[in-house]
Amino acid sequence: MIQQNENFTIDCSSPDVAVLAGVLRLSSPAAYEEWLAPLREALTHADAAYTIDISKVQFLNSSGITGLSRLVLLARTLGKPLVFIGSTKTAWHGKTLRLIARLYKGLEVRLQ
């Protein structure tokens, strides 16, 4: 399933990888719930580690960070391994993903 609007794309067509790209600046955490629902569903049904690739996300507001954090908390509740892939070329990826990683020991952060 691929969701997109004029600013970003969320590709959940693979059962174990979601790829986010673009500029995500929705108005509230509630606004992200609809967009991130396919990721929650895929994470819930994943047999192995679920991967979320944000390496092509240029901007993510605090509401988006909250949405990703909620996915981490879901993975923790389910006891499922989770991987976030970020880019070393985007300064906020490393800092933000390291902070989110504190929520769950089963979260692996990869910066490429």
N, C-alpha and C positions, 0 to 999 in steps of 0.2 A: 504494500500500500504506500503510495506516495501522496503526501499532502503538500500543498504549496500555496503561497499567496505572493504578492508582488515583492516581498522583502526576503522571504526564506523558504526553504524546502526541508521537509522531514521525510526521509525515505526509510520505510520499515518493511520493504519488500523481501528482505532476507529474514529468515526465522530467528537468527541469532545475532544480527547486527542492525543497528539503526544509524543512519548518517544524517546529521543536521548540517545545514549550510545557510549562510547569509547573515542577515541582521534580524535578531529576535528581540523585539521590544513591544510586547503586548502590554496591555494596561494594568493587569493584576495577576496574581497567582491563579485566580479562578479562570482567567482567560486562557491560561496555559493548560488547564485540565483537559479541555477538549482536544487540543493539539497533541498532548502527550499520552492520551488514552491508548493509542495503539502500542506505544512503548511499554506501558504498564501491562497490557494484555500479553505482549510477546515475552516480557520478563517473567510473568507469572507462569507461562507455559514452556519456558526454555529448559532444555535438558542439561545443557552445559552452561558455561559462563555466557552472559549476555553482554554485548559490547555496544557502547554508545560512542560514536565518533563525532566529536565537535571540532575537529581540526580545521574545518572550513567555515566555522562560525566567526564572523568578524566582531560582532557585538552581541552581548546577552545582558539584559537588564537584571535588576535584583529580583524581579518577579520570576524571571526565567531561571535564575540560580535557585530560587525556592522550589520551582518545579523539578529541577534536576535533583535537588536534595531530597525531595519527596520520593523520587525513584530510588535513590540510595536507601532510604529508610524502608521502602517496600522490599528491596532486595535483602536487607538485614532481617526483616520480619520473616521472610520466606526462607532465609538461610541460603540464598542463591548467590554464586559469585557474579561479580559485575566488573566490567572493565570500561574505563573512560579513556579515549584517545584524544589528545590535544596536540597543539602545534607549538614548537619552541619559537616560531616566528611571530606568534601573537602573545604579547606580554602577559595579559590577564589570565591566559589558560593555566599556566603553571601555578600561579598563586591561588586562583579560585579552585582548581581541582585538588590541590593539596589540602585546602581548608575543608572541602567536601569529603575528602578521604578520611577525615577524622570521625565521620559519622559511622563508619563501618569498616571493620578490619578485613572483610571479604572484598573490598573494593581495590582494584589495581588501577593505577594511573600510569599511562604511557604517554610521554611527550616525544614527538617525532620532529 
